[in-house]
Amino acid sequence: MTVIITASELASELAGERPPVLLDVRYQMGGPPGRPAYEAGHVPGAVYVDLEAELADPPGGGRGRHPLPDVGAFGAVMRAAGVSDGAPVVVYDGGQGWAAARAWWMLRWTGHADVRVLDGGLPAWTGELSTATPAPEPGDFTPVPDPALLLDAEGAAELAGRGLLLDARAGERYRGEVEPIDPVAGHIPGAVSAPTVENVDENGRFRPADELAARFKALGAGDAAEVGVYCGSGVSAAQQILALEIAGITAALYAGSWSEWTSDPARPVATGPEPR
């Protein structure tokens, strides 16, 4: 199953007999909300989905900064956006790929089989923009989570020992040299550093599948039967899972990620360039 789509391919499909449902998930960590940007101009027909309000629960309670929302509530948001079982969906964001991948992963995790991310996000789109707010017919999507695609803290720790756990954050955060957001610096013991910036080219588009496959093989994915990914709060790690999928490797997400891991002072922390 193809997991990314180019802007030209998207334009052709939107003009075809079976256009995909479009979701605009623009989000910038620490930046302004995405809705005003959406209202100023979006791909025609796209429905805005708020990452922090609809793809995550409020932070706190030891669950990290972007805990997964209630599955039933997520299903209701998707149905309101026009998402149906078996009908194609395309997701885009402002170009970073993190937010779009979060929506892509959540749909895949809950059983939707035809979801793709616009490669390069909105900056790659060369067609007209719209300021109209669409009112799609409600969809019939029924979320059924796949437990194999989701890790909790215990599962992430175990996977770091028996398989491959990738840390998608910047290298300096992994090494514990800086930590601008969470209370503790470092990484989960046994995790391997794999910054998301290396998954894309200078235009923010994903590198070819063979390059990504070579990258992840060098990190140990070729020898690991199981692969998992975490980041700071479960958003950028979804972009890494998308890159792994492009490379032909299925991975699970530790959704709570570092912000959840460090909420419990009893959990071990490693620093430096080596996994342990």
PLY file of the C-alpha trace (Angstrom):
ply
format ascii 1.0
element vertex 276
property float x
property float y
property float z
element edge 275
property int vertex1
property int vertex2
end_header
0.00 0.00 0.00
1.37 3.40 -1.04
1.53 5.76 1.93
2.52 9.04 0.27
1.09 10.92 -2.69
2.56 13.73 -4.79
0.75 17.00 -5.40
0.23 16.17 -9.08
-1.19 12.77 -8.20
-3.52 14.37 -5.68
-4.76 16.91 -8.24
-5.55 14.06 -10.66
-7.41 12.09 -8.01
-9.43 15.10 -6.87
-10.59 15.55 -10.46
-11.40 11.86 -10.83
-14.46 9.74 -10.12
-13.34 8.70 -6.64
-11.73 11.72 -4.99
-10.17 11.14 -1.57
-11.34 12.73 1.64
-8.88 15.53 2.41
-7.74 16.39 5.93
-5.73 19.53 6.71
-3.77 18.96 9.95
-1.52 21.99 10.01
0.21 22.29 13.36
3.42 23.84 14.64
4.80 22.89 18.02
4.88 26.01 20.14
3.54 28.07 17.26
0.19 29.66 16.45
-2.89 27.46 16.00
-3.37 25.94 12.58
-7.01 26.91 12.02
-6.35 30.57 11.05
-3.88 29.37 8.41
-6.46 26.87 7.18
-9.13 29.58 6.96
-6.73 31.80 5.00
-6.33 29.13 2.32
-6.37 25.35 1.96
-6.60 22.70 -0.72
-10.20 22.85 -1.98
-12.42 20.42 -0.12
-10.04 19.86 2.79
-11.50 19.61 6.29
-9.45 21.02 9.16
-8.49 18.64 11.99
-6.98 20.13 15.13
-4.07 18.00 16.32
-4.10 19.17 19.93
-7.89 19.14 20.35
-8.89 16.18 18.15
-5.82 13.97 17.70
-4.72 14.18 21.33
-6.16 14.43 24.82
-5.07 17.27 27.12
-1.60 16.69 28.60
-1.05 15.54 32.16
-1.72 12.59 34.35
1.60 11.00 33.49
0.47 10.29 29.92
2.76 12.73 28.12
2.19 15.96 26.23
0.02 14.52 23.44
-1.77 11.47 24.85
-3.94 9.55 22.44
-7.59 10.58 22.55
-10.49 8.29 23.31
-10.92 5.99 20.31
-14.66 6.63 20.14
-14.13 10.40 20.13
-11.51 10.06 17.39
-13.92 8.00 15.31
-16.57 10.69 15.68
-14.12 13.38 14.49
-13.20 11.30 11.45
-16.82 10.55 10.56
-17.66 14.26 10.82
-14.82 14.95 8.39
-16.36 12.52 5.91
-14.06 9.55 6.49
-15.58 6.17 5.62
-14.31 2.63 5.78
-12.75 1.65 2.47
-12.76 5.18 1.01
-9.39 6.87 0.33
-8.07 9.57 2.64
-5.23 12.04 2.05
-3.73 14.07 4.89
-1.46 17.08 4.68
0.13 19.66 6.96
2.35 22.70 6.58
5.25 20.70 5.18
7.03 19.28 8.21
5.14 16.03 7.89
4.82 15.42 11.62
1.16 16.36 12.10
0.00 14.72 8.89
1.81 11.55 9.88
0.12 11.61 13.30
-3.29 11.59 11.60
-2.10 8.96 9.10
-0.83 6.72 11.89
-3.98 7.09 13.97
-6.16 6.10 11.03
-3.90 3.15 10.21
-3.76 2.12 13.88
-7.55 2.11 14.06
-8.01 0.06 10.92
-8.31 2.39 7.93
-6.50 0.73 5.05
-6.28 3.58 2.50
-4.58 6.63 3.98
-1.78 8.65 2.38
0.21 11.75 3.25
0.77 14.56 0.76
4.54 14.53 0.25
5.91 17.98 1.08
2.63 19.15 2.57
0.78 22.27 1.48
3.95 23.96 0.11
4.08 21.23 -2.54
0.56 22.01 -3.74
0.60 24.19 -6.87
-3.14 24.36 -7.49
-5.62 26.93 -6.30
-6.43 27.43 -2.63
-9.88 27.82 -1.15
-11.20 29.75 1.85
-14.55 27.92 1.83
-15.32 25.60 4.73
-16.67 22.34 3.32
-19.62 20.49 4.85
-18.96 16.85 3.93
-21.49 14.07 4.18
-20.78 12.18 7.41
-18.68 9.07 6.95
-19.10 5.64 8.46
-15.57 4.96 9.70
-15.53 2.66 12.72
-12.15 2.62 14.51
-10.80 -0.78 15.55
-7.34 -0.35 17.13
-4.53 -2.76 16.33
-2.61 -3.39 19.58
0.45 -4.52 17.63
1.01 -0.94 16.40
1.04 0.72 19.83
3.55 0.54 22.68
3.24 1.61 26.29
6.23 2.47 28.49
6.80 -1.13 29.55
6.54 -2.36 25.99
8.99 0.28 24.77
11.53 -0.71 27.43
11.20 -4.37 26.52
11.51 -3.68 22.80
14.70 -1.68 23.39
16.19 -4.89 24.74
14.88 -7.50 22.32
14.38 -5.53 19.10
14.99 -2.01 17.82
13.63 1.13 19.49
14.35 4.31 17.54
14.46 7.77 19.11
13.17 10.27 16.53
14.26 13.43 18.37
17.27 15.59 17.52
20.60 14.01 18.33
21.51 16.51 21.04
18.31 15.71 22.92
18.97 11.98 22.62
22.49 12.44 23.98
21.16 14.52 26.87
23.12 17.64 25.95
19.97 19.80 25.90
16.32 19.33 26.77
14.19 22.35 25.89
10.79 20.83 26.71
10.79 17.87 29.06
12.12 17.80 32.64
14.86 15.22 32.10
17.46 14.96 29.33
18.64 11.73 27.70
16.99 8.68 26.16
15.38 5.37 26.96
18.18 2.86 27.66
18.79 0.72 24.60
17.15 3.14 22.14
19.02 4.13 18.97
19.20 7.75 17.77
17.39 8.34 14.46
16.45 12.03 13.98
13.47 12.59 11.67
15.31 15.32 9.75
17.27 12.58 7.97
14.10 11.10 6.47
13.48 14.04 4.13
15.38 16.08 1.57
16.03 19.82 1.52
12.49 20.42 0.24
10.90 18.49 3.08
9.94 15.55 0.86
10.64 11.97 1.80
13.80 10.42 0.48
13.42 7.53 -2.00
12.43 4.17 -0.57
15.83 2.60 -1.25
17.64 5.41 0.58
15.33 5.11 3.55
15.71 1.33 3.57
19.50 1.71 3.62
19.27 4.25 6.43
17.13 2.04 8.65
19.15 -1.07 7.85
22.28 0.75 9.03
20.44 1.58 12.27
19.67 -2.08 12.85
16.23 -2.53 11.30
17.54 -5.25 9.02
18.39 -7.46 11.99
15.41 -6.65 14.22
12.19 -8.63 14.04
10.36 -5.78 15.80
10.81 -2.04 15.45
9.35 0.73 17.58
9.67 4.52 17.57
9.27 7.31 20.11
9.95 11.03 20.19
9.07 13.79 22.66
5.29 13.43 22.65
4.28 10.95 19.95
4.00 13.35 17.01
7.34 13.44 15.16
7.74 9.70 15.80
4.75 9.15 13.51
6.74 10.74 10.69
9.49 8.20 11.37
6.96 5.37 11.22
5.75 6.73 7.89
9.34 6.79 6.59
9.83 3.22 7.80
6.64 2.20 5.99
7.96 3.77 2.78
11.06 1.61 3.28
8.89 -1.49 3.68
9.26 -1.77 7.46
6.30 -1.81 9.84
6.91 -0.20 13.23
4.96 0.43 16.42
4.59 3.81 18.13
5.32 4.51 21.78
2.66 7.20 21.87
3.50 8.56 25.33
7.13 8.94 24.26
9.78 10.81 26.25
7.30 13.17 27.92
5.48 10.19 29.43
8.67 8.23 30.17
10.18 11.04 32.22
6.98 11.65 34.19
7.96 8.68 36.37
11.31 9.30 38.14
11.71 5.55 38.67
12.22 4.94 34.95
15.89 4.75 33.93
17.52 7.34 31.69
20.64 6.97 29.54
22.81 9.79 28.20
25.57 10.04 25.63
25.81 8.82 22.04
25.48 5.12 22.78
22.16 3.30 23.37
23.16 2.25 26.91
0 1
1 2
2 3
3 4
4 5
5 6
6 7
7 8
8 9
9 10
10 11
11 12
12 13
13 14
14 15
15 16
16 17
17 18
18 19
19 20
20 21
21 22
22 23
23 24
24 25
25 26
26 27
27 28
28 29
29 30
30 31
31 32
32 33
33 34
34 35
35 36
36 37
37 38
38 39
39 40
40 41
41 42
42 43
43 44
44 45
45 46
46 47
47 48
48 49
49 50
50 51
51 52
52 53
53 54
54 55
55 56
56 57
57 58
58 59
59 60
60 61
61 62
62 63
63 64
64 65
65 66
66 67
67 68
68 69
69 70
70 71
71 72
72 73
73 74
74 75
75 76
76 77
77 78
78 79
79 80
80 81
81 82
82 83
83 84
84 85
85 86
86 87
87 88
88 89
89 90
90 91
91 92
92 93
93 94
94 95
95 96
96 97
97 98
98 99
99 100
100 101
101 102
102 103
103 104
104 105
105 106
106 107
107 108
108 109
109 110
110 111
111 112
112 113
113 114
114 115
115 116
116 117
117 118
118 119
119 120
120 121
121 122
122 123
123 124
124 125
125 126
126 127
127 128
128 129
129 130
130 131
131 132
132 133
133 134
134 135
135 136
136 137
137 138
138 139
139 140
140 141
141 142
142 143
143 144
144 145
145 146
146 147
147 148
148 149
149 150
150 151
151 152
152 153
153 154
154 155
155 156
156 157
157 158
158 159
159 160
160 161
161 162
162 163
163 164
164 165
165 166
166 167
167 168
168 169
169 170
170 171
171 172
172 173
173 174
174 175
175 176
176 177
177 178
178 179
179 180
180 181
181 182
182 183
183 184
184 185
185 186
186 187
187 188
188 189
189 190
190 191
191 192
192 193
193 194
194 195
195 196
196 197
197 198
198 199
199 200
200 201
201 202
202 203
203 204
204 205
205 206
206 207
207 208
208 209
209 210
210 211
211 212
212 213
213 214
214 215
215 216
216 217
217 218
218 219
219 220
220 221
221 222
222 223
223 224
224 225
225 226
226 227
227 228
228 229
229 230
230 231
231 232
232 233
233 234
234 235
235 236
236 237
237 238
238 239
239 240
240 241
241 242
242 243
243 244
244 245
245 246
246 247
247 248
248 249
249 250
250 251
251 252
252 253
253 254
254 255
255 256
256 257
257 258
258 259
259 260
260 261
261 262
262 263
263 264
264 265
265 266
266 267
267 268
268 269
269 270
270 271
271 272
272 273
273 274
274 275
